[in-house]
Every structure is written in C-alpha cells, then in structure tokens.
Amino acid sequence: MTEQLPHRAWYRPMRSRDSGEHHRVATPLELLFDLCFVVAVGQAAAALHHALTEGHAAHGVSSFAMVFFAIWWGWLNFSWFASAFDTDDVPYRLATLVQIAGGLTVAAAVSSAFEGDFRLMVAGYVLMRLALVFQWLRAARSDPGCRPAALRYAIGITAVQVLWVSYLWLPHGVRVAAFVVFAVLEMGVPIWAERRQGTTWHPHHIAERYGLFTLIVLGEVILGATNAVKEGAAEPGHGGALISLAAAALVLVFSMWWLYFDRPGHTRLVRRPGMFTSMSWGYGHYFIFASVAAVGAGLEVAVAYDTGTLHLGGVAAALPTTVPVAVFLLSVWLLHIGPTNECRPIAVGFPVTAVLVLAASFTPAPIHVTAGLAAALVVLTVVATHGSPRR
C-alpha cells in the first residue's frame, strides 16, 4: 500500500489500496451512503406494494425491477470503487456526497417512474454515474498502474450515460427492451475495464459492505411490516390474526438473516479469486437485495388481505411474499452455498425449501408456512454445519 499523507490532508493522490490490508472496515462515509440509499429502497418497496394491492402485478414487478436496478447499480459501483481507491480526502468526500444526492433524487423519482415518467429518475442516476467518472479520472491521473482500467471505466460509464439520456425520447413501446440493453451495457463496463487491468478491491471489505446493505434492506422489511400491522390494528376485529402474522413475519426475517450470514461472505471471493467469481457474486446480489426488499412489500399485501382491505384471492395475496422468499433462498444457495457443496443436506436443502415455499402459496396460511419452512432450513443448517452441542 502506498504511503498515506497526514490524516488531515485535504488532498491525497488516489492510488490503489492494498487488497490484503488488515482491519479494513466500512467508513462512516460508506455507512452514510448506505443510509441514504436505503431511502430509495424503501420508496421502491412502497411503490411495489401499491401496485400489487391495486391489481397491477405485472406493471409493478417490471417497474420495481427497473427502479431497483438504478438503486443497486449506483450502490454497487460506489462500493467496489471505494474498496480499491478510497482516499477519504476532501475531493473524494465531495464526489461521494454528489453521488448520494443523485441517489436521493432517484428515491424522490420512484413514484413518477412507476407512472412511466423517468425524467427525474434519469437525472438522478446520471448525476450518480458522472460523479463516479470524476473519481475514475482522478485514479487514472494518480495511479499509472491502474490507468488503463480507470480510463476504460470513465469512457464506458460516460458513453452509457448518453444512452440513458436518449432513453427519455424513446417511444414507450420499446422502453423496456431498451432498458434491458442499456443495463447489460452498464454491467459490461466493469468486465471490459477489468480485463485490461484488475483493480485491487478488498474481499473482506466488499463482503462486509454487501452484508451491511443486506442488513439495512432487512430493516426496511421490518419497518414495512410493522407499519402495515399498525395500520391494520386500527381496524377492529383483526387483533389475533395480525399478531399471528406479525410473529410469522418476524420469524421469517430472522431466518433470512441467519441463512445469509451463516457463512462468511468473503469465503467464496477468497477461495476462488478471479473475474468470474467477483462478477457473479457481486452481480448476483441484485436478486438477494431485490428479493428482500420485495418481501417487505409482500408482507404488507398479506396484512391488507388478512384485514379484508385487499380484494384479491388467497394465492394472489401470498405470491408477493412467497416468490421473493424463494428467489432469496435460491440466490443465497448459488452465491454462498453452491450446488456442489460438500455438505449435501445444505446443498439440497436450500433449493428444496425454495420449491416448498412456492407450494406454500396454496395453503390456508402461506406466510406462517413460509416462516416455518425458513426456520426449519435454519435448523438444518445449524445441525449440518455445527453438529450436536457438546455435553
């Protein structure tokens, strides 16, 4: 690692940090970044909930997927860049605060984006991305060893932002297809840049950053479920059902937390280093983050169904919870466990439980059954990995 200037220096050359640096942890600025971005996650989950309760499931899910991509991709790019180049000087902090402002603009634009107006969403997103271009140009100037990759990042990000601005003038009929193409191009920039010269991100730091974001998204689930139960409690005659549903939701959230954090997140990154592992692990978390956020919206739908304020069938009211839980289990299985894991009960248990969770949609108490299945998977994981306690 290059020698750092005094702590209070207002400017430091932006050189690569040591990927083996000891005691590397998230900084207060990174925590602030997460806190502000979780506002956008909460807005996206709330918009999905409203779309589902109004019977617009297809539109709600597609809009949620698009909006969540903007949130997730801005967070991901900041986190990986910070892992490799965080200088914590004044220009770095100011550029990060600009990215946060862009993220909050995205949060404010969620409702209008669900209605088909992406102007404010694109403005906030492009602001985030161009602030990161400034950071990459700083890295290219200060670190000759990483200059080829840094310049590729800056060029690639800028080019795709031009496409996102043009998105606003595209006919509505082709916007979904264009979004997919532009999103693929965005995700292709790191692959193109890292092929020339890999950046020195820190595996333990990255795993911690992903774990922290998982925690705050789980917190949004608890907040959404709590608010839904609070609103439902105002309706007389539903106390027992809501208490039971709240208990099941709590068991479900606790189980999801346990299953994600049962194994250290950095294990796969360290054991199988390389671009494919880092990209598949980093990109694959889109499904973990999005599914967790969607569970919060699903639980709110379940509360509305139990209080009689939702005019949907039982299966339709259950799917918004069971589908994202199944996606979460499969994603954790693929990214943290692996189909070829030497512990066969766990390697088989995750996908089997995901299938059973989907089947729970057709039971009289789908949320309770789903919570029970998730808790049973936790028990299986504990027994299989830790064995019986010593007497």
N, C-alpha and C positions, 0 to 999 in steps of 0.2 A: 504493500500500500504506500502511495506517495505521502511524503511528509505534509501534515496539515499546518496551516498557518494558525496564529493565535486564535483562541476561541471567539474573541470579539471582533475579529477582522470582518469588515463589511463585504469583502470580496475574496473568494478563493478560486484558483484555477480549477475547472471542472474536469478532474481526471478520474479514471476508473478506480473504484474501491476494490479492496481485496475480498474475493469471494469466500475466503476462509477466515475472515475477520472474526475474532472472538467477541462474545457478548453483544452481537448485533441485534438490536431490538427496534421496534417501531418508535418513531419520534413523535413528540407532541403535535407537530405539523401534520404528520400522516394520520394521527388519530382525529384531528380536526377535519381533515379531508374526508375520512370515513363518516364522521358525524354529519357533515353537510350532505354527503351523497345518500345517506340513508333517508333523508327527507324525500329525495326523488323516488327511492324505492317505495316508501310509504304512499306517495301520491300515485304511483303506478298500480300498487295493490288496491288502493281505494277505487281507482277508475275501473279496474277489472271487476271488482265486487259489484259496482253499479251496473256495469254491462251485463253481468251474469244474472243479477236479480231482475233486470228488465227484459230478459229473454234474448239477448243478443250475444250468445256464447261465441259464435264463430268470429264475429267482428271484435269482440272483447279480447279473445285469446290472441288473434293476429296483431291487434293494436298493442297489446301488452308485450308480446314478443319483440315488436319493433322498438317500442319505447325502452324496454329493459335493455336491449342491445346498446342503445345510446348511453345509458347509465353505466352499464357494465364495462363497455369498451373504454370509456373515459377513465373509469377507476383502474382497470387493468393496466393501461398504458402508463398511467402515473406511477403505479406501484412497482412495475418492473423497471422503469427508468430510475426511480428513486433508489431501488435496491442496488443499482450499478453506479449511480453518479451523484447521489445526494451530497451536496456541499454545505447545506444549511446556511448559506450566506444570504445577504440581502437580495440580490437579483433572483436567486433560486426561490426564496420565500415569496417574493412579489409575483413571480411567474406562477407559482403554485396557487396563490390566492386568486389570480386571474382564472385559473382552471376551476377553482371552487366556485367562483362567480358564474362561470359557464355552466357548472353542474346545477347550481341553484336556478339558473334560467331554464335549464331543461326540466327541473322539477315544477317550475311555475307553468311550463308549457304542456304538461301531461294531459290535462283536461281538453285543451284545444286540439292536441294531437289525436286523441281518441275520437274527436269530431271531424277529423280529416284536415285540420289546419296545422301544418307543420312549420309555419314560418318562424315562430318563436323557438320551437324545438331545434331547428336547423341553426338558428343564430347562436343559441347557447352551446350547441355541440361543436360548431366550427370555432367558436371562441376557445373552448377547451383544447381543441386539437392544435390550433395555431400557437397557443401558449406553449404547448409541448414542442412544437417546431423550434421555437426560440431556445428551449433547453437543449435540443439536439444540436443546434448550431453552436451553442456555447461549448458543448462537449467536443464537437468537431474541431473547434478552434484551439481548445486547450489540450486535447489528448490525441497526438498524431497516430498512436496505435489503434485507436477506435474511430479515426476519422472516416474511413470508407463506410463503415456501418452507420455512423451517425449521419453522414450526408445522404445515404440511401433512405434512412428514416425520414429526414427532413423533406427530401424530394417526394418520396412516396406519400407521406401524410398530406403535404400541400396539394398534390395532384388529386387525391381523392376528395379533399375538401371542395375543390372546384366542382366535382361531380355532385356532391351533396347540395351545393347551392343551385345547380341546374335542376335538381330534383323538384324544386318548387314550381318549375314551369312545365313539368311533365304532365300529360293527361292522367286523370285519376285511374283510368283503366290499366295503366302499365306501371303504376307506382309500386305495387307490391313486388313485381318482378324486378324492377329497377333497384328497389331496396335490397333485395337478396344479392344482386350483382355487386352493388356498391359495398355491402357488408363483407362479401367474400374478398373484394379488393382490399378493404381495410385490413382484414385478417391476413392477407397475403403480404402486406408490407413488412411485418417483422420477419417472416420467413425469407423474403427476398434480402432484407438487410443483414440478417444473422448468418446467411450463407457465406457472405464475404468475410465477416469477422464477428465472432460471437461476443456479446457483452458479458461483463463479469458480475452478473446478479448473484445474490447470496441465497442459497437454497433454504437455510433455516429462517432467514428474514422473510423470504417470499411465502413460505409455509405459514409463518406467524401472521402475515398480512392477510392471507386468504382465510385463516382461522378467525381473525378479528372481524372480517366482513361477514363471515357466516354467523358469528355471534350477534352482530347488530341486526342482521336480517331476521334471525330467530326472535330477537327482541321486538321487531315490528309485528311478527306473528302474534306474540303475546299481547302486545298493545291492541292490535286489531280485534282479537278475540275478546279481550277484556271490555273494550268499548261496545262491542256487539252484545255481550251479555248484560252490560249495564243498561243499554237501551232496551233490550228485551225484558229486563226485570221491571221496567216501568209498566209493562202490560200485565194486568192481574191474571193469576191462574197458571203461570208458567214457571213458578219458582223451582219446583222439583226437577223439571226437565232441564232447565238452564243450569242448575247446579251440577247435575249429572254430565251435561255436555261440557261444562267448563272443566270438570275433573278429567274427562276424557281428553280434551284439548291439551291440558297441562301434561298429562302422561305422554301424549304424542310428541309435544315439543321437547320434553325431557329425553325421550327416546331418540329423537332425531339428533339432538345434541350429543348424546352418548355415542351413537353409531358413527357420527362424523369424526369425533375427537378420540375415539378409542385407540386409533393408531396414529403415531406422529405423522403429520402431513409431509414432512420433508423426506421420509423414508424412501419413497419411490424416486424422488428427484436426485437423491444421493446415490442410491443403489444402481440406477440406470441413467447415468448422465447422457445428455445429448439433446439435439434439437427436437426430435420426435417426442421424447418424454416431456420436455418442458412445454412444448406447444400443446400436446394432447392434454396434459394435466392442467395447464393454465387456461386453455380454451374450454376444456370440458366442464370447468366450474360454472360456466354460464348456466348449465342445466341445474346445477346444485343451487346456485343463488336464486335463479328464477323460480324454481320449483318451491323453495322455501317461502319466498315472497307470495307465491300463488296459494300456498296452504293457508296463509292468513286470510286471504280473500275467500277461500273455500269455507273456512270456519265461520266467517260472517254470514255466508249464504246458509249454512246449516242452522245458525241461530235464528235467522229470519224464517226458515222452514219450520222449526220447532215452535216458534211463536205464532205461526199462522199468518204471517205478513207476506209470505212468498207463495205465489201461485204457480208452483212447479211440482212435478211428481217427485216421489222419494228418490228415485235413481238419479234424476236430473239434478236434484239438490245435493246428492252425495258425491257425484263425479268431480265437482270443483275441488274437493279435498282429496279424494282417493287417487285421482290421476296424478296430481303433483307429488303426493307421497310416494307413489310407485316410481315416478321419474327420479325422485331424490334417492331412493334405495338403489335403483339401477346405476345411477351416476356415481354414488359413493362406492358401490361394488366395483365398477370399472376403474375408477381413479385411485382408490385406496386399497382395495382388496385384491381384485384380479381374478378372472375365471380360473386361472391355473394355480391359485394359492395353495400352498402345501396343507393348509388346514381345510380339509374338504367340507366339514359342516358349515363353515362360514362361507366358503366359495359357492356352495349350493344354497345356503340359507337365504342370502340376500335376494337373488332372482326369484326363488320360490315364494318368499314373503311378498315381493312386489306383485306377483300374479295373484296371490291370495287377497292382497289389499284391493286390487281391482275387482275381484269377485265380491268383496265386502260391500260394494256399491249396491248390490241386490239384496242385502239383508235388511231386516227391520231397523237395526241400529248401526248404520255403517260407520259412523265416527267412533263409536265405542269399540266396534270390532277392529277397526283400523288401529286404534290406540293399543288394543290388546295384542295384535299381531306385531306391532313395532316393539312393544315391551318384551314379548316373547323372543324376538330376534336379539334384543339386548342381552337377555338371559343366556341364550345360546352362545352369543359372542363371548360373554364373560366366562362361561363354563369351558368353552372350547379353547380359549386363549390363556386362561389363568388357572384352570383346573379347580379342584376342590380345595377349600381353605384348610390350612394346617390345623390339626387339633392339638 
